[in-house]
C-alpha cells in the first residue's frame, strides 16, 4: 500500500477520533445527544431567560388586566416550545416520557393532586382561624378592574402555567436527566436519590428571591422533596402538577393565605399570629404541606398496590427508535 493511500485512510480516522475526543464532554456519541448535565439544565436556563424577556416586554408596555393575559399567554407558548425543543433536540425522546401522557389516568391523577392540595390549604386556614391567628375580614375581594370571576380565572391560568413550567423543568427535565446520567455509575436507587436531592436544591435556590430569612429555604426544600418524590414514585407529572397548581392557587385566591402573591381572594384573611407559625414559610404551612405529601404517597400506594422507584425515571426511549444508530442507550448515559 502506498504512503498516499495510507494517509488517505488514516487522516480522516484520526480527525474523527480527535473530534469525538474534543466534543465528548458535551456530546454523547453513543446516544447522539447532549450529555446529561446539559440536557438537565438547558430547559431551565433557556425558559428562565425567555420568561424574563416576556415580563420585561409586557410589563413595560401594557396595563392591567391586558398585561396579565398577554403575559401568561406568551409564557404558555414558551412552556410548550420548551417541551417540544427538549424532547426533539436535547433529549431526543417522546414528550410522553417526561410524564406528560395526558390520558384519562393522567387527568384523574391531576385532579387527585389538586384535591389534596386544596385540603392541605383548607386545613391551614381552619387551624389558623381556630387558634386565633387569623380573622376573616371579607369575601370575594381584590379583583380590581375586572369582575371577580374573570379575575380569579385569570389567576388560575397564570398560576397553572407557572406551576406546570416548574414541574417540567425541575422534575421532567432536571431530575430525570440527572438520574439517567448517574445511572450506571452508581446503583439505580442512588442515581435517583442524587437527582432528587440536586433538583430539590436547585428548586429551592430558584425561589430564594421570595425568602425573608434563611429558614425559608426549609419550606421550598420540603416542597421540592414532595414534588420530586411523587415524580420518582410514579414517573408521571400528573400528581405533582395537580398538587402544585392547586396548592399555589387555593393558597392565595381561595383561602387568602398568600403573602408574596397578591390576587383576588374568595376568603379574605387578616393574619395576626406568631411569625414562627403563620405566613408562607411558617410551621403551620410546612406541616400541612408535609401532610399533603403523605396523602399523595398513600394514594400512590393505594392505586398501584406498592411503592417503588418508577422505571421511567431512568429510561430513555430514542424518539427515532427505528434508526439503526439509535438503539437502546448504554448503561452509562452521562
MIDO-835607 format. One record per residue (C-alpha): residue in three letters; x, y, z. Coordinates in steps of 0.25 Angstrom, whole numbers. Example, Ala and Ser with C-alpha at 12.3 -4.5 7.8 and 13.67 -1.06 7.14 Angstrom:
! residues 2
PT    r      u      v      w
PT  ALA     49    -18     31
PT  SER     55     -4     29
This chain:
! residues 334
PT    r      u      v      w
PT  UNK      0      0      0
PT  UNK      6     14     -4
PT  UNK      8     25      6
PT  UNK     -2     33      0
PT  UNK    -13     22      1
PT  UNK     -9     20     16
PT  UNK    -10     35     18
PT  UNK    -24     36     11
PT  UNK    -29     25     21
PT  UNK    -22     29     34
PT  UNK    -24     44     34
PT  UNK    -39     44     33
PT  UNK    -40     34     44
PT  UNK    -30     42     53
PT  UNK    -38     54     51
PT  UNK    -51     47     54
PT  UNK    -45     42     67
PT  UNK    -40     55     71
PT  UNK    -53     61     68
PT  UNK    -60     51     77
PT  UNK    -50     53     88
PT  UNK    -52     68     87
PT  UNK    -67     68     87
PT  UNK    -68     57     97
PT  UNK    -70     66    110
PT  UNK    -83     71    104
PT  UNK    -88     61     94
PT  UNK    -91     46     96
PT  UNK    -86     40     82
PT  UNK    -93     27     86
PT  UNK   -107     32     88
PT  UNK   -105     44     79
PT  UNK   -110     55     89
PT  UNK   -104     65     99
PT  UNK    -98     60    112
PT  UNK   -108     59    124
PT  UNK   -104     71    131
PT  UNK   -107     80    119
PT  UNK   -120     73    116
PT  UNK   -124     75    130
PT  UNK   -120     90    131
PT  UNK   -123     96    117
PT  UNK   -138     96    118
PT  UNK   -138    103    131
PT  UNK   -127    113    127
PT  UNK   -134    116    113
PT  UNK   -148    117    118
PT  UNK   -144    126    130
PT  UNK   -137    136    121
PT  UNK   -150    135    111
PT  UNK   -159    138    123
PT  UNK   -150    150    127
PT  UNK   -151    155    113
PT  UNK   -166    153    113
PT  UNK   -168    160    126
PT  UNK   -159    172    122
PT  UNK   -166    174    109
PT  UNK   -181    172    114
PT  UNK   -180    180    127
PT  UNK   -173    192    121
PT  UNK   -184    193    110
PT  UNK   -197    189    116
PT  UNK   -206    191    127
PT  UNK   -215    182    136
PT  UNK   -223    174    132
PT  UNK   -217    173    118
PT  UNK   -203    171    124
PT  UNK   -206    158    131
PT  UNK   -214    152    120
PT  UNK   -203    155    110
PT  UNK   -192    151    120
PT  UNK   -198    137    123
PT  UNK   -201    134    108
PT  UNK   -187    137    104
PT  UNK   -182    129    116
PT  UNK   -190    117    111
PT  UNK   -184    118     97
PT  UNK   -170    118    104
PT  UNK   -174    105    112
PT  UNK   -180     98    100
PT  UNK   -167    101     92
PT  UNK   -158     97    103
PT  UNK   -165     83    104
PT  UNK   -164     81     89
PT  UNK   -150     87     88
PT  UNK   -145     78     99
PT  UNK   -152     65     94
PT  UNK   -147     67     80
PT  UNK   -134     74     81
PT  UNK   -128     72     95
PT  UNK   -133     59     99
PT  UNK   -138     52     86
PT  UNK   -149     45     93
PT  UNK   -164     45     93
PT  UNK   -170     56    101
PT  UNK   -179     46    108
PT  UNK   -166     40    114
PT  UNK   -165     52    123
PT  UNK   -178     48    129
PT  UNK   -187     56    120
PT  UNK   -197     46    115
PT  UNK   -210     54    116
PT  UNK   -218     41    116
PT  UNK   -230     38    125
PT  UNK   -221     33    136
PT  UNK   -213     46    135
PT  UNK   -225     55    137
PT  UNK   -230     46    149
PT  UNK   -217     48    156
PT  UNK   -216     62    153
PT  UNK   -230     64    159
PT  UNK   -225     56    172
PT  UNK   -213     65    173
PT  UNK   -222     77    172
PT  UNK   -231     71    183
PT  UNK   -220     68    193
PT  UNK   -214     82    191
PT  UNK   -228     88    194
PT  UNK   -230     80    206
PT  UNK   -216     84    211
PT  UNK   -218     99    210
PT  UNK   -232     98    215
PT  UNK   -226     91    228
PT  UNK   -216    102    229
PT  UNK   -227    113    229
PT  UNK   -236    105    239
PT  UNK   -225    103    249
PT  UNK   -221    118    248
PT  UNK   -235    122    250
PT  UNK   -237    113    262
PT  UNK   -224    117    268
PT  UNK   -228    132    267
PT  UNK   -216    134    257
PT  UNK   -225    139    246
PT  UNK   -238    146    245
PT  UNK   -248    146    233
PT  UNK   -250    161    228
PT  UNK   -257    159    215
PT  UNK   -261    151    203
PT  UNK   -259    152    188
PT  UNK   -250    164    189
PT  UNK   -237    169    181
PT  UNK   -242    167    166
PT  UNK   -239    182    163
PT  UNK   -243    186    149
PT  UNK   -249    172    145
PT  UNK   -261    165    150
PT  UNK   -258    155    161
PT  UNK   -260    142    153
PT  UNK   -251    146    141
PT  UNK   -241    152    150
PT  UNK   -240    139    158
PT  UNK   -240    130    145
PT  UNK   -228    139    140
PT  UNK   -221    136    153
PT  UNK   -223    121    152
PT  UNK   -218    120    137
PT  UNK   -206    129    141
PT  UNK   -203    120    153
PT  UNK   -205    108    145
PT  UNK   -195    112    134
PT  UNK   -184    115    144
PT  UNK   -186    103    153
PT  UNK   -186     94    140
PT  UNK   -173    100    136
PT  UNK   -167     98    149
PT  UNK   -171     83    149
PT  UNK   -166     81    135
PT  UNK   -152     88    137
PT  UNK   -149     83    151
PT  UNK   -155     69    150
PT  UNK   -157     65    136
PT  UNK   -144     71    130
PT  UNK   -135     73    142
PT  UNK   -138     61    151
PT  UNK   -140     51    140
PT  UNK   -127     55    133
PT  UNK   -119     55    145
PT  UNK   -124     41    149
PT  UNK   -121     36    135
PT  UNK   -107     42    135
PT  UNK   -103     36    149
PT  UNK   -110     22    146
PT  UNK    -99     12    142
PT  UNK    -88     19    150
PT  UNK    -96     17    163
PT  UNK   -107      8    167
PT  UNK   -121     12    161
PT  UNK   -126     16    175
PT  UNK   -114     24    178
PT  UNK   -115     31    164
PT  UNK   -130     35    166
PT  UNK   -126     39    180
PT  UNK   -115     48    176
PT  UNK   -124     54    165
PT  UNK   -135     57    175
PT  UNK   -126     64    184
PT  UNK   -119     72    174
PT  UNK   -132     76    167
PT  UNK   -139     80    180
PT  UNK   -127     89    184
PT  UNK   -128     96    170
PT  UNK   -143     98    172
PT  UNK   -141    104    186
PT  UNK   -130    113    181
PT  UNK   -138    118    169
PT  UNK   -149    123    180
PT  UNK   -138    130    188
PT  UNK   -143    143    183
PT  UNK   -156    142    191
PT  UNK   -149    138    204
PT  UNK   -149    147    216
PT  UNK   -139    138    224
PT  UNK   -130    126    222
PT  UNK   -141    118    230
PT  UNK   -150    120    218
PT  UNK   -141    110    210
PT  UNK   -147     99    218
PT  UNK   -161    101    212
PT  UNK   -156    101    198
PT  UNK   -147     89    201
PT  UNK   -159     82    206
PT  UNK   -167     86    194
PT  UNK   -157     81    185
PT  UNK   -156     68    192
PT  UNK   -171     66    191
PT  UNK   -172     68    177
PT  UNK   -159     61    173
PT  UNK   -163     49    182
PT  UNK   -176     47    176
PT  UNK   -170     48    162
PT  UNK   -160     37    164
PT  UNK   -170     28    170
PT  UNK   -179     30    158
PT  UNK   -171     34    146
PT  UNK   -182     43    143
PT  UNK   -184     58    145
PT  UNK   -199     58    147
PT  UNK   -199     57    162
PT  UNK   -188     68    164
PT  UNK   -194     77    154
PT  UNK   -208     76    160
PT  UNK   -203     78    174
PT  UNK   -194     89    170
PT  UNK   -205     97    162
PT  UNK   -216     96    172
PT  UNK   -207     98    184
PT  UNK   -202    111    179
PT  UNK   -216    115    174
PT  UNK   -224    112    186
PT  UNK   -214    117    196
PT  UNK   -216    131    191
PT  UNK   -228    132    182
PT  UNK   -237    123    190
PT  UNK   -233    123    205
PT  UNK   -226    137    206
PT  UNK   -213    131    211
PT  UNK   -203    137    201
PT  UNK   -193    147    205
PT  UNK   -183    148    193
PT  UNK   -195    146    183
PT  UNK   -206    157    183
PT  UNK   -218    152    176
PT  UNK   -233    153    177
PT  UNK   -238    145    189
PT  UNK   -250    137    191
PT  UNK   -247    137    206
PT  UNK   -240    150    211
PT  UNK   -232    148    224
PT  UNK   -224    157    233
PT  UNK   -213    149    239
PT  UNK   -208    153    253
PT  UNK   -202    140    258
PT  UNK   -187    138    262
PT  UNK   -177    138    251
PT  UNK   -172    125    254
PT  UNK   -185    118    251
PT  UNK   -192    127    241
PT  UNK   -188    132    227
PT  UNK   -184    125    215
PT  UNK   -172    119    222
PT  UNK   -178    117    235
PT  UNK   -178    104    242
PT  UNK   -193    103    240
PT  UNK   -192    103    225
PT  UNK   -180     94    226
PT  UNK   -188     84    234
PT  UNK   -200     83    225
PT  UNK   -191     83    212
PT  UNK   -184     71    218
PT  UNK   -197     64    221
PT  UNK   -201     67    207
PT  UNK   -189     60    202
PT  UNK   -192     48    211
PT  UNK   -206     47    206
PT  UNK   -200     47    191
PT  UNK   -191     35    195
PT  UNK   -203     28    202
PT  UNK   -211     30    189
PT  UNK   -200     24    180
PT  UNK   -199     12    190
PT  UNK   -214     10    189
PT  UNK   -214     12    174
PT  UNK   -202      4    170
PT  UNK   -202     -6    181
PT  UNK   -188     -4    184
PT  UNK   -177      7    186
PT  UNK   -164      7    178
PT  UNK   -156     15    168
PT  UNK   -163     17    155
PT  UNK   -155     10    143
PT  UNK   -158     22    135
PT  UNK   -149     31    143
PT  UNK   -136     25    137
PT  UNK   -142     20    124
PT  UNK   -139     27    111
PT  UNK   -146     23     98
PT  UNK   -140     29     86
PT  UNK   -150     38     78
PT  UNK   -145     31     65
PT  UNK   -144     18     71
PT  UNK   -145     11     58
PT  UNK   -132     18     53
PT  UNK   -120      8     52
PT  UNK   -111     16     60
PT  UNK   -121     19     72
PT  UNK   -123      6     79
PT  UNK   -125      5     94
PT  UNK   -115     14    101
PT  UNK   -103      9    108
PT  UNK   -102      7    123
PT  UNK    -96     20    126
PT  UNK   -103     32    119
PT  UNK    -96     44    125
